Amino acid sequence: MALLGRRTAPADFTAALIDGPWSHRFVAARGLRFHVATTGPEDGRLIVLLHGLPQHWWATRHLLVALGVAGYRAASVDLRGCGASDKPPEGYSLPMLAADVAGVIAALGRGSAVVVGNGIGGQVAWTMASRAPAALEAIVAVAAYHPGSLRPKRQLLVSPRAVGQLGALRSPRLAERLLPDKTFMSALLGTWMLNADATDAMAAHHYAEAMRVPFAPLKTAQIMRWATRPLLSAAHARFVHSARVPSPVPTLQIQSDMDPVLRWQVVRAGELGGQNYRFELLSGVGHLPMEEDGELVSGLILDWLAEHHLMP
C-alpha cells in the first residue's frame, strides 16, 4: 500500500467522456448538470442505468449497448460527484441521489423509467421506491442490499481484503490518494470480480482517469460514508425506517453466489422487494456482474422485462 497513491496531475470532466456506440449529453436537474450516455431510439421505453463506486457510467456499457439494440432508450447517468456530472459541496445522501435520478428522468422528458443499478446505484434504485415511486416503472438492483435493511452492516461483508478496500473508499484522505492510482484501481477490481482474468485493465484505466477530476475521490468517499454508516444519527435512523417500504413496482434483485463483497443470503430483500419481486442468483461472477458478464445480465433483464410486458 505504501507504494500506491502517488499524486497524479488533475484532469477535467472530459476524462469520463469515453468514445463508443453511444451519445454523450448533459441535462440540467435540481440545479446541477448531469452527464448521461444514451443509446437506442429516442421514443423507446426509458431505462436508466446507475453505476456503482468507485466507477462511473462506463460500468454499464454492456447493458447500455444491449438495451439500445433491443429498442429501449437506455440512459446511463453519472451520479452527482462522479464521472462528468457536477460535484457540489453537499447532497451525497441516498435520498438526495434518488431525488437527482428522478430529476434526470424528468429532464429527459419522461414521467417514469425502469431504473437499473449496481452497488450504490442499486441502493439509489431501492431508495426511489420510498422517495420517488411515481418516477419508477420497475427496479433492477444488482449486487446491492436494500438500505431499509436493519441487519448489522458487518454481516454483509465477506472478504477481509474487501473490507479494507471499502474502508479506504470511506476515508477522504485515502480516497484522494488511492483512487486516481491505476495500480490500486486494478487491485480493487481484481478483488471484487470473481476471476482475476476478468479484471479489465482498460476499466481500471478509465476509472482511475475519472478520479483525477478535481473532487471526484472526495465525493466518492462522501457517498460511501453516508451509505455505509451505522445508525449514528437520528436523521439516518429515520431514513432507514422510511426506506422500509415494499417496492410498489416489479422488482428484480440480482446477486452472485460467489460475491466476494456481499453475502447473498443476507442481502436478499425478501418482503421489501414487494409483491412482484423476483430474486435471481448467478454463478460465475463476483460483485460486478454488469462488467464480468454483461451478456448474461442484459439477457436476464430483457427476458424479465418481457415477462412484465415492459416492452420497448
N, C-alpha and C positions, 0 to 999 in steps of 0.2 A: 504493500500500500504506500510505502514511503516513496517509491519510485513514480507513483501516479500523481496526477493533479498538477502537472507543470502548467504554468499560466500560458494561455493562448491569446492571440490577438482577437479583439471583438469582431463580430460580423453584423451585417444588417439583416432585416427580415427576409430579404430575398434568398438567404441560405435555405429557407424552407420551401421555396417555390421550385420544386423538382419537376423537370420535364417528363412527360409521358402521355398516354392516351386519355387525357383529362384536361379540363379547362380550369384555370385559376380565376377567382373573382373575390371581391371584398364586399361585404354587406354591413350596413350600419344597424345596430340593435342595442338598445339600452345605453345609448351614449358612447358606445365603443365600436371599433371596426374589427370585424371578424373575417378571417381568411377561410374560404370554402373552395375545395376542389370538387368539380362536378363531372358526371358522365350521364349518358342516356338522354332521351328526348325530354324537352322542357315540359311537355304536358303529361309525362309519365307520373305514376304514383310516387310521392316523395319518400325516400328512405334516407334518414340522417345517420351518418356513421360517426362514432365518437371514439377517439383513441384512448389508450392508457398512458401511464407515466413510466419512464421519462421519455415517452415518444411524442409524436405529433401526427397529423393527418395521414402521413405516408404509411403508418402501421396498418391502415385499412385498404391499401392499394389493391390487393387481390379482390376483395369484395367490391370495391369501387368499380373495377372493370367488369366483373362478372354480373353485377346487378344492372349496370348500364347496358350491357349486351342483351340482358333478358328483357329490356324495355322499361325498367324503372328509372326514375330520375334520382340518381344517387348523389348525395352531397356529404362530403367528408369535412368536418368542421374542426379547426384548431380551437380548443378551449381557451378561454381568457388566460393570458400569461404564457401560452405555449405557441410554438411554431411562428407563424407570421401574423397571428392575432395580437391585438393591443395587450399591454401589460400594465394595467393601472395599479396604484399602490395597494388597494384593498379589494375585497369581494371574492375571496377564494374558498368560501364555504360551499358545501354541496347544494344548499338552497339557492345560492347566487348563481352557481354554474347551471343548475336546472333552469332557472329563470332566463339565463342567457340563451340556452338552446331553444326554449320556447320563443324567445325574441327573434332568433335567427330563422326559425320556421316561418314566422310571420313576415320577416324581411324578404324571404324567398317567395312570398306571395301565396302562402298556403295557410290553411287554418289548423292543419294537423299533419302528422307524419308517423311513419314507422321509425322508431329510434333503436339503433343497434349500438351497443357499447362494450368495449373490452376493459377490464380492470376498473380504473376510476371512471372511465366512460360508461361502464355498466352501472356503477353506483349512481351516476348522474341520471341515467335512464330510470333506475328504480325510484330515485327521488322525485322525478317528474310525475310518478303515479299519484303522489300525495300533494305535490305543489303545483303541477300544471297538467292535470289529467285531460283537460279539453284539447291539449296540443298533441295527444297521443292517439294513434290508431292501433299500435301494437308495440311490444317491447321485446328486444332480444338482449339478454345480459350474458356476456361471455367472460368466464373466469372472474366473476365479481360477486362478492357477498352483499346481501341486502343490508343497507345502512340502518334499517329498523331492527336488525337482529340485536338482541340483548346478550348474546353469548360473549364471554370474555374474548377479546381480540387475540390473545396469545394462543387460544385454541385453534385459530385459523391457520397459523403458520406451521410449515413443515421443515424446511431446510434451514439449519443454523446459519449457513452462508447467506441465504436469502434474508434472514433476519438482520444480519449485519449490513447488507446492502440497502435494505429498507431504512435502517437507521441512518445511513449516510444520506439517503434522499430526504429525510426529515430534517436534517441539520443544514441550515442556510450556508454556513461556512464550508462544510464538507461538500455540499452540493455545488457550490460555486467553483470549487477546485476540481472536483471529480467528474462532473457530468460533461464538461467540454473535452475530456480526455478520451480519445478513441480506444485506448487500451482498457480503461475502466468500463466504458460502454460495451465493448466486446465481451468482457468478462461477465458483466451483468446479464447480457442476453444469453450467454453460454450457460449461465446458471438457471435462468428462468425457462429456457427451452429444454425439451426432454433429451434431445440428442445434440452432442457437440457439433456434429456435422451440419445441423440445421442452422447454426449461427451464421447469419448473413453479414459478411464484412461490409457490404455496401450499406446495410441498415445501420450498423454501428457508426459508419462514417456520416450518414445523413443525420442521425440523431445527435451525435456529438457536434456536428457543424451548427445545427439549430440551437444548441446550448451555448454557442458563442454569441448569440444575440443578447445584448445587454438586458439583464434582469430575468432572463428565461430560467436559469437554475434556481434563483431565489424564489420565483413564483411557483416552480415545481415543488420546492420544499414547503411553501405555504399551503399548497393544496394537500400534500401528503400529511402534513402536521394536522390539518383540520380533519381530514377523512379518517385518520388512524388514531386520533387522540382518545384517551379514556374519557369517561364521563366526569370531567373535572369541573365543568361549569353548568350552571342551571340552564343556560341557553342551549348548550349542546345536548343536555339531557332532554330538554323539551323537543328538540329536533328529532332525536331518536324515537321518542314517544309518538310524535306526529307522523313519523315515517312508517309506522307500523300499520299501514293501510293496505289491504289486499289489492293487487293490481286490478284496475277496472277494465282492462283491455286484454286481448290474447297475449300471453307471455311465454317466451321460450328461454329457458336457462340452460346454457351450455357450459359444462365443466369437463375436466380431464381427470381420469383415474390415476394419472401419474403427475399431476401438477406439483412441482417442487416448492410452490409458494403457499397454496391454499389446500386445505383438506376438503375434498368434495362432500364428505359426509356431514361436515359442519356448516358449509356454506349453502347447502340445499335450502331453497326458500320455503318450501312446504306451503302452508296456508297463506303466507304473504304473497305467493305467486297468483292468488286469486282463483276463481272458479274455472278459468280457461287457461290453465297452467300446464306446461309440459317441461319435464327435466330430461336432458339428453347428456349421457355420459360418454365421452370419447376416449379412445385408446390411441396410443402412438404419438400423442402431442403433450406438451407441457403447459406452461402458464400463458403462452402466446399463441393460441390456436389459429388466430387470423393470419399470422405470419408463417407459422410452421406448416399449415396445410390449408391454404386459402381455398383450394378447390373443394375440399371436404366440407368446410364451414359454409361456404357460399351455397353449395348444393343442398345442404341441410336446411339452410334458411329459405331458399327458394321453394323447396318442397313444402315446408311448413307454411309459408305464405299462401301457397296454392290451396292447401288444405283449409285455410281460413278465408278463402275467396278474396284475398288481398292481392289481386292481380294488377299488373302494370296499368 
